[in-house]
Amino acid sequence: MKLAGKVALVTGAGSGIGQAIALLFAAEGARVGVADFSEAGGNATVSQIRAAGGDAEFFRVDVSRSAEVNATVDGVLQRWGQLDILCNNAGMGVAATVVETAEEDWDRTLAVDLKGVFLGCKYAIPPMIAHGGGVIVNTASVAGQVGVLNRAAYCAAKAGVVGLTKSVAVDYVGQNIRINAICPGTVDSPWIQKILSAQPDPVAERQRMVERQPMGRMGEPAEIARAALYLACDDSAFVTGTALVIDGGLTAR
Ligand SMILES: NC(=O)c1ccc[n+]([C@@H]2O[C@H](COP(=O)([O-])OP(=O)(O)OC[C@H]3O[C@@H](n4cnc5c(N)ncnc54)[C@H](O)[C@@H]3O)[C@@H](O)[C@H]2O)c1
């Protein structure tokens, strides 16, 4: 068990990649705070962890709201007395070019995808330091590395996550905080299903997405979770400030 004795907090853990991270971390021995603004999703993740014999609790949070993120970190500390691992994973996206992007959509995307990561770090790092150190894994995206068509605000936010990750890494390396980002490519989560169902021809659009994958398939949430596990455990003890791309070769060509 790679995370025995650890306490982890995973945001956006009620669905997709975050749920896969929460389940894997619990299977590796961590007690897991499952944070999401979806109560149904969060409770489903907690039920799965408990059914497998693990320890988890749901925390309802909108990661863009300072007081709620602060209260979630406090809730984890009250429940388990420590916080060793934070995964800032909750995210959202709006499909639009920069000209088409409504200002409210820009503000909301940056608030959830970038400010949410800032708030998570802001409130989790002091108790981590007080306890001797900790690890943070931020879910960025290949959209933080390259331009993705029609995703202006999302690309800006995810590139911001990569920059913030590097900044925090250098600021806190002396206090035994490691922080890294993961940059998934196209992953077959409920997020993608939502995008597809908004298309006039979801089947054809899925086919188009699959065809642009060098491996001829999308990633699975569990494959992204294994990268998060690597960055969260001591296997990556010499790794901080990096952005690990897990995209089946999408951005390699
Ligand atoms: N699926 C992909 O192809 C893909 C690719 C690259 C990066 N990502 C990133 O991975 C992360 C997870 O995406 P996913 O595919 O699992 O999506 P998903 O929609 O399946 O899950 C996202 C979860 O985040 C929660 N959430 C959204 N906004 C929130 C907020 N303000 N506060 C708290 N919870 C909130 C949702 O309720 C949901 O449970 C996101 O940051 C996303 O940008 C996804």
The ligand as an SDF file (V2000), in Angstrom:
LIG
                    3D

 44 48  0  0  0  0  0  0  0  0999 V2000
  -11.9960   14.3330  -19.3540 N   0  0  0  0  0  0  0  0  0  0  0  0
  -10.9950   14.8800  -20.0170 C   0  0  0  0  0  0  0  0  0  0  0  0
  -10.8030   14.6180  -21.2220 O   0  0  0  0  0  0  0  0  0  0  0  0
  -10.0340   15.8040  -19.3330 C   0  0  0  0  0  0  0  0  0  0  0  0
   -8.8410   16.1180  -19.9990 C   0  0  0  0  0  0  0  0  0  0  0  0
   -7.9280   16.9630  -19.3820 C   0  0  0  0  0  0  0  0  0  0  0  0
   -8.1850   17.4830  -18.1260 C   0  0  0  0  0  0  0  0  0  0  0  0
   -9.3570   17.1740  -17.5050 N   0  0  0  0  0  0  0  0  0  0  0  0
   -9.5600   17.7560  -16.1770 C   0  0  0  0  0  0  0  0  0  0  0  0
   -9.7850   16.7190  -15.2520 O   0  0  0  0  0  0  0  0  0  0  0  0
  -10.5830   17.2210  -14.1830 C   0  0  0  0  0  0  0  0  0  0  0  0
  -11.7370   16.2720  -13.9560 C   0  0  0  0  0  0  0  0  0  0  0  0
  -12.4660   16.1670  -15.1560 O   0  0  0  0  0  0  0  0  0  0  0  0
  -13.4180   14.9310  -15.4720 P   0  0  0  0  0  0  0  0  0  0  0  0
  -13.2040   14.5800  -16.8900 O   0  0  0  0  0  0  0  0  0  0  0  0
  -13.3000   13.9130  -14.4290 O   0  0  0  0  0  0  0  0  0  0  0  0
  -14.8240   15.7030  -15.3890 O   0  0  0  0  0  0  0  0  0  0  0  0
  -16.2120   15.3310  -14.6970 P   0  0  0  0  0  0  0  0  0  0  0  0
  -17.1720   16.3560  -15.1850 O   0  0  0  0  0  0  0  0  0  0  0  0
  -16.5130   13.8810  -14.8920 O   0  0  0  0  0  0  0  0  0  0  0  0
  -15.9110   15.5660  -13.1410 O   0  0  0  0  0  0  0  0  0  0  0  0
  -15.6860   16.8480  -12.6340 C   0  0  0  0  0  0  0  0  0  0  0  0
  -16.1870   16.8970  -11.2030 C   0  0  0  0  0  0  0  0  0  0  0  0
  -15.8680   18.1900  -10.6730 O   0  0  0  0  0  0  0  0  0  0  0  0
  -16.9870   18.6870   -9.9770 C   0  0  0  0  0  0  0  0  0  0  0  0
  -16.9520   20.1430   -9.9750 N   0  0  0  0  0  0  0  0  0  0  0  0
  -17.0710   20.9590  -11.0570 C   0  0  0  0  0  0  0  0  0  0  0  0
  -17.0030   22.2360  -10.6560 N   0  0  0  0  0  0  0  0  0  0  0  0
  -16.8440   22.2100   -9.3130 C   0  0  0  0  0  0  0  0  0  0  0  0
  -16.7040   23.2190   -8.3300 C   0  0  0  0  0  0  0  0  0  0  0  0
  -16.7700   24.5150   -8.6420 N   0  0  0  0  0  0  0  0  0  0  0  0
  -16.5200   22.8410   -7.0420 N   0  0  0  0  0  0  0  0  0  0  0  0
  -16.4860   21.5340   -6.7080 C   0  0  0  0  0  0  0  0  0  0  0  0
  -16.6240   20.5390   -7.5900 N   0  0  0  0  0  0  0  0  0  0  0  0
  -16.7920   20.8800   -8.8780 C   0  0  0  0  0  0  0  0  0  0  0  0
  -18.1980   18.1290  -10.7280 C   0  0  0  0  0  0  0  0  0  0  0  0
  -19.3610   18.1110   -9.9030 O   0  0  0  0  0  0  0  0  0  0  0  0
  -17.7110   16.7400  -11.0990 C   0  0  0  0  0  0  0  0  0  0  0  0
  -18.0300   15.7880  -10.0940 O   0  0  0  0  0  0  0  0  0  0  0  0
  -10.9890   18.6410  -14.5700 C   0  0  0  0  0  0  0  0  0  0  0  0
  -10.1330   19.5540  -13.9350 O   0  0  0  0  0  0  0  0  0  0  0  0
  -10.7530   18.6650  -16.0730 C   0  0  0  0  0  0  0  0  0  0  0  0
  -10.4690   19.9550  -16.5360 O   0  0  0  0  0  0  0  0  0  0  0  0
  -10.2790   16.3450  -18.0700 C   0  0  0  0  0  0  0  0  0  0  0  0
  1  2  1  0
  2  3  2  0
  2  4  1  0
  4  5  1  0
  4 44  2  0
  5  6  2  0
  6  7  1  0
  7  8  2  0
  8  9  1  0
  8 44  1  0
  9 10  1  0
  9 42  1  0
 10 11  1  0
 11 12  1  0
 11 40  1  0
 12 13  1  0
 13 14  1  0
 14 15  2  0
 14 16  1  0
 14 17  1  0
 17 18  1  0
 18 19  2  0
 18 20  1  0
 18 21  1  0
 21 22  1  0
 22 23  1  0
 23 24  1  0
 23 38  1  0
 24 25  1  0
 25 26  1  0
 25 36  1  0
 26 27  1  0
 26 35  1  0
 27 28  2  0
 28 29  1  0
 29 30  1  0
 29 35  2  0
 30 31  1  0
 30 32  2  0
 32 33  1  0
 33 34  2  0
 34 35  1  0
 36 37  1  0
 36 38  1  0
 38 39  1  0
 40 41  1  0
 40 42  1  0
 42 43  1  0
M  CHG  2   8   1  16  -1
M  END
$$$$
